[in-house]
Amino acid sequence: MRLAASLAILTAAGGLASFGLWPNSPGPEWQALRAQFSDQQWARIIRTAELPTPNDSTNGVFHDEAAFVLGRALFYETRLSGNGEVSCASCHDPALDWSDGKALAEGLEEIDRHTPSLWNSALNRWQFWDGRADSLWSQALQPIEHPKEMGGSREEVAKLVLNDPELRALYTDAFGSAPEQMDEPNNVERVFVQVGKALAAFEGRILTPVTPFDQFVSGLQTGDPEDLAALDPLAVEGAGLFFGEARCHLCHHGPLLSDMEFHDIELPRAGAPEPARHGGVAKLLTDPFNGRGQHSDDVEAGRERLAYLNRAPHQRGEWKTPGLRNVARTAPYMHNGAYASLDEVLAHYSTLSDAPARSHSDTQRVLEPGHFSDSELQALKAFLQALSSPPPHPSLLPVNPKS
């Protein structure tokens, strides 16, 4: 049944209010705004409401308070790195919206990927730009041992956690007794995995607070004039474009404003497309720390998730669709930091003038130039800026920050 027909039936039955689509007594402000959106735009906007609660059954301590406390300490711990100077927070700085403000990430050395923000990362279906991890805990382990990122080792990480009195106390609070024989590889790997799960328990709480757009959506559902006024007219116009004829919603929808999938968005590049998702699937399926491996706390769920994961040639050049909450504060943009500002991103989608030549016939095509006017570009930008939330909660900051 078409959406418009469905809405008509529900309206006649007086049922739209109970579905959160219609306030009980809409005032003139609400009626004026409602007139600006089609039924399709309206429904897409309403679907962005309220972030879901993250969960990961492969991580038995994901919701555990003691694991969160240990994870917070480890997140800011530079001794996890090979040179004792790099922590997770070096690239994922809470003062920079859990990113680093650089085009390309820099740990011990510069790497060829832009640092994604950790906002709402626990709600991602796959982790990393190429999706090579299926959980936050398995993702957290990779930078620790990457020679260009933190350059640490699982052996040294296990020794640190169990030999440092403060970390050991936090570890035993979260996981109980510690292994006695740390010269056994299985015990080292066990502690290393638990470090990843504690980090995930911390990162799982990095969720965006309410944004002006969220207030606006709430106002559309309740009719509250104060909430309806949370977006200025230019941002309202931008929302209409975003969820309408600009077609941004095709990849950016739902509470995260992401389809959580992978696409070739025709960024400028030199040479053939990178392995991207095609390579990421291969790495994920062979990762000993994936959800169906021996360290998973829910192997069956991990198997089910990976059972139908396939590789195909068109996945080359396809990168994960990022969520857009706080996008205005997390420049630069794209997996390679190609664009320094929202203006550059919007210009790319408007013209595709910098898109490379297509290299193989089965590449997915989701983009057509938007051909936006200057006023439309400004409206889209105003909408994206309205997705900005307050800064991180103090509970996510280091307990004893180093001077």
C-alpha positions in Angstrom: 0.0 0.0 0.0 1.3 3.4 -0.9 2.3 5.6 2.1 -0.1 8.4 1.2 -3.0 5.9 1.2 -1.9 4.4 4.5 -1.7 7.9 6.1 -5.2 8.7 4.8 -6.7 5.6 6.3 -4.9 6.2 9.6 -6.1 9.8 9.6 -9.7 8.8 9.1 -9.4 6.3 11.9 -7.8 8.9 14.2 -4.8 6.7 14.7 -1.8 8.8 13.6 -1.3 10.3 17.1 -0.8 6.9 18.6 1.9 6.1 16.0 3.9 9.2 16.9 3.2 10.7 13.5 0.7 13.3 14.5 0.1 15.4 17.7 -3.3 15.2 19.3 -4.0 18.9 18.9 -1.8 20.4 16.3 -1.3 24.1 16.6 -0.7 26.7 13.8 3.1 26.3 14.0 2.8 22.6 13.5 0.3 22.9 10.6 2.6 25.4 8.8 5.5 23.1 9.1 3.5 20.0 8.1 2.5 21.7 4.9 6.2 22.0 3.9 6.7 18.2 3.7 5.2 15.5 1.6 4.0 12.3 3.2 7.2 10.5 2.2 9.4 13.3 3.6 7.4 13.3 6.8 7.7 9.6 7.3 11.5 9.6 6.6 12.0 12.4 9.1 10.0 10.7 11.8 12.1 7.5 11.4 15.2 9.4 12.5 13.8 9.8 16.0 15.5 8.3 19.0 18.8 6.4 18.9 18.4 2.7 19.7 20.2 1.2 22.7 23.4 -0.5 21.6 24.0 -4.1 22.5 26.6 -6.8 21.6 25.9 -10.3 22.7 29.4 -11.4 21.6 30.7 -9.2 24.5 29.5 -10.5 27.8 30.6 -7.3 29.7 29.3 -4.8 27.2 26.8 -3.3 29.7 29.0 -4.0 32.8 29.9 -0.9 34.9 33.3 -2.4 36.1 34.2 -3.1 32.5 33.3 0.5 31.5 35.6 1.9 34.3 38.5 -0.3 33.1 37.8 0.6 29.5 37.8 4.3 30.3 41.2 3.9 32.0 42.6 1.9 29.0 41.2 4.3 26.4 43.4 7.1 27.8 46.4 4.8 28.6 49.5 5.7 26.5 51.4 2.6 27.8 49.3 0.4 25.5 51.5 1.7 22.7 55.0 0.6 21.7 56.6 3.9 22.6 54.4 4.7 25.6 53.2 7.9 24.0 50.1 7.0 22.0 46.6 6.1 23.4 43.3 5.5 21.8 42.4 9.1 22.6 45.4 10.4 20.6 43.3 9.8 17.5 39.9 9.8 19.1 40.0 13.0 21.2 36.8 13.8 23.1 37.6 17.5 22.7 37.5 17.0 18.9 34.3 14.9 18.8 36.2 11.6 19.2 38.3 12.3 16.1 41.6 14.2 15.5 40.8 17.0 13.0 43.4 15.7 10.5 42.9 14.5 7.0 44.8 11.3 7.7 45.3 9.6 11.0 48.6 9.8 12.7 49.8 7.4 15.4 53.4 6.3 15.4 53.3 7.1 11.7 50.7 8.6 9.3 48.3 6.0 7.9 46.2 6.3 4.7 42.8 6.6 6.4 40.9 9.4 8.0 40.1 8.9 11.7 36.3 8.3 12.0 34.5 9.8 15.0 33.5 7.3 17.7 30.1 9.0 18.2 27.5 6.1 18.1 30.1 3.6 16.9 28.5 0.9 19.0 25.5 1.2 16.7 27.4 0.4 13.6 26.8 -2.9 11.9 30.4 -3.1 10.8 33.6 -1.3 12.1 36.3 0.5 10.2 35.9 2.1 6.8 36.1 -1.2 5.0 34.1 -3.1 7.6 36.8 -5.6 8.6 35.6 -5.9 12.1 32.1 -7.1 13.3 32.2 -5.7 16.8 33.7 -2.8 18.8 35.8 -5.2 20.9 37.5 -6.8 17.9 37.9 -3.4 16.3 39.6 -2.0 19.4 42.4 -4.7 19.3 43.6 -3.9 15.8 45.1 -0.4 16.3 46.9 -1.5 19.4 49.1 -3.9 17.4 49.2 -2.0 14.1 52.8 -0.9 13.5 51.8 2.5 12.3 49.1 3.2 14.8 50.0 2.2 18.4 52.7 -0.3 17.7 52.1 -2.4 20.8 51.8 -6.1 21.4 49.4 -8.3 23.2 52.1 -9.6 25.4 53.1 -6.2 26.6 49.5 -5.2 27.0 48.7 -8.2 29.2 51.8 -7.5 31.3 50.8 -3.9 31.8 47.3 -4.7 32.8 48.3 -7.4 35.3 51.4 -5.8 36.7 50.2 -2.2 37.2 48.4 -2.2 40.6 45.6 0.2 39.6 44.9 -1.5 36.3 45.0 -4.9 37.8 42.5 -3.9 40.5 40.2 -2.6 37.7 40.7 -5.8 35.7 39.8 -8.1 38.6 36.7 -6.0 39.3 35.6 -6.5 35.7 36.8 -10.1 35.0 37.5 -11.8 38.3 40.8 -13.5 39.0 43.7 -12.9 36.6 45.7 -15.7 34.9 48.8 -16.8 37.0 50.9 -18.0 34.1 51.4 -15.2 31.7 54.0 -17.0 29.7 51.3 -19.1 28.2 49.9 -17.7 24.8 46.3 -18.6 25.7 46.4 -16.5 28.8 48.0 -13.6 27.0 45.3 -13.8 24.3 42.6 -14.0 26.9 43.7 -10.8 28.7 44.2 -9.1 25.3 40.6 -9.9 24.3 39.3 -8.7 27.6 41.1 -5.4 27.1 39.2 -5.1 23.8 35.9 -5.9 25.5 36.5 -3.4 28.2 37.3 -0.7 25.7 34.1 -1.6 23.9 32.1 -1.3 27.1 33.5 2.3 27.4 33.1 3.2 23.7 29.6 1.8 23.8 28.5 4.8 25.8 29.8 7.4 23.4 26.3 8.3 22.2 25.2 11.6 20.8 22.9 13.6 23.1 19.8 15.4 21.7 20.4 17.7 18.8 18.3 20.6 17.5 17.0 18.3 14.8 16.0 15.8 17.4 14.1 18.5 19.2 12.4 19.4 15.9 11.4 15.8 15.2 10.0 15.6 18.8 8.0 18.8 18.0 6.6 17.3 14.9 5.3 14.4 17.0 4.0 16.4 19.9 3.2 19.8 18.5 5.4 21.5 21.1 6.1 25.1 19.8 9.5 25.3 21.6 10.7 22.1 20.0 9.3 23.1 16.6 11.4 26.3 16.8 14.7 24.4 17.3 15.3 24.5 13.6 15.5 27.8 11.8 13.7 28.1 8.4 16.8 27.5 6.4 17.5 24.2 8.2 13.9 23.2 7.8 14.2 23.8 4.0 17.4 21.7 4.1 15.6 18.9 5.9 13.0 18.9 3.1 15.7 18.7 0.5 17.7 16.0 2.4 14.7 13.7 2.8 13.2 14.7 -0.6 14.5 15.6 -4.0 18.2 15.8 -3.0 17.9 12.0 -2.3 20.5 12.1 0.5 18.2 9.8 2.5 18.9 6.9 0.1 22.1 6.3 2.0 21.6 8.5 5.1 18.4 7.5 6.9 17.2 6.2 10.2 18.4 7.4 13.7 22.1 7.3 12.7 21.4 8.9 9.3 23.3 5.9 7.7 22.2 2.8 5.9 25.3 1.1 7.6 26.3 -0.3 4.2 29.1 0.4 1.7 29.1 2.4 -1.5 31.3 3.9 -4.1 30.6 7.6 -3.9 33.0 8.4 -6.8 35.7 10.2 -4.9 38.7 11.5 -6.8 41.6 8.9 -6.8 44.7 7.9 -8.7 44.6 4.5 -10.3 42.3 1.6 -9.8 39.8 1.4 -6.9 41.2 0.2 -3.6 40.1 -3.1 -2.2 37.8 -1.3 0.3 34.8 -3.5 1.3 36.0 -6.4 -0.9 39.2 -6.6 1.1 37.4 -5.9 4.4 35.2 -8.9 4.0 38.2 -11.2 3.5 39.9 -9.8 6.6 36.7 -10.1 8.7 36.0 -13.7 7.7 39.6 -14.8 8.7 39.8 -12.6 11.9 40.3 -14.9 14.9 38.6 -12.2 17.0 35.4 -12.1 14.9 32.0 -12.9 16.4 32.1 -16.6 15.5 35.6 -17.2 16.9 36.5 -18.8 20.2 36.7 -15.5 22.1 33.1 -14.6 21.3 30.5 -14.7 24.1 27.8 -15.6 21.6 29.3 -17.8 18.8 25.9 -18.6 17.4 25.0 -14.9 16.9 28.4 -14.3 15.3 27.9 -17.2 12.9 24.5 -16.0 11.9 25.8 -12.6 11.2 28.6 -13.7 9.0 26.9 -16.7 7.3 25.7 -14.8 4.3 28.5 -12.2 4.0 29.8 -12.4 0.5 32.6 -10.8 -1.6 31.9 -9.4 -5.0 34.0 -7.5 -7.5 31.8 -4.4 -7.2 32.8 -4.0 -3.6 36.2 -2.6 -4.6 36.0 1.1 -4.0 33.0 0.8 -1.7 33.4 2.4 1.7 31.1 2.5 4.8 28.4 5.1 4.9 29.2 7.2 8.0 26.5 8.5 10.3 25.9 12.2 10.1 25.3 13.2 13.8 27.9 15.9 14.7 29.1 15.9 11.1 29.6 19.6 11.1 32.2 19.3 13.8 34.2 16.3 12.4 36.0 17.7 9.4 37.8 16.6 7.3 35.6 14.1 5.5 35.6 10.8 3.7 37.7 7.7 4.3 40.7 9.5 2.9 40.1 12.9 4.3 39.6 14.2 0.7 37.4 17.2 1.6 38.2 19.8 4.2 34.7 21.2 4.7 31.0 20.5 4.3 31.0 23.0 1.4 33.5 20.8 -0.5 31.4 17.6 0.3 28.2 19.2 -0.9 29.9 20.5 -4.0 31.1 17.0 -4.8 27.5 15.6 -4.6 26.2 18.6 -6.5 28.4 18.2 -9.6 30.5 15.0 -9.3 33.0 17.0 -11.4 35.9 15.4 -9.6 34.6 11.8 -10.0 37.1 9.3 -11.6 36.4 7.4 -14.7 34.6 4.1 -14.1 36.9 1.2 -14.3 34.6 -1.9 -14.4 31.1 -2.4 -15.6 29.6 -3.9 -12.5 30.5 -1.0 -10.2 27.4 0.0 -8.1 26.0 3.3 -9.2 24.0 5.2 -6.6 24.9 8.8 -7.4 23.7 11.2 -9.9 24.7 14.9 -9.7 22.4 16.9 -7.5 22.8 20.2 -9.5 22.0 22.2 -6.3 21.6 25.9 -6.5 23.6 28.1 -4.1 20.6 28.6 -1.9 19.9 24.8 -1.8 23.6 24.2 -0.8 23.2 26.6 2.0 20.0 25.0 3.2 21.5 21.5 3.2 24.5 22.8 5.1 22.2 24.4 7.7 20.4 21.1 8.1 23.7 19.2 8.6 24.8 21.8 11.2 21.5 21.2 13.1 22.7 17.6 13.7 25.3 18.8 16.2 24.9 17.7 19.8 26.3 18.9 23.2 29.9 17.8 24.0 30.7 14.4 25.6 29.3 13.7 29.1 32.0 14.2 31.8 31.8 10.5 32.7 33.5 9.8 29.4 36.5 12.0 30.1 39.7 10.8 31.9 39.3 10.6 35.6 42.8 11.9 36.3 43.8 13.9 33.2 47.6 14.3 32.8 48.8 17.8 32.8 
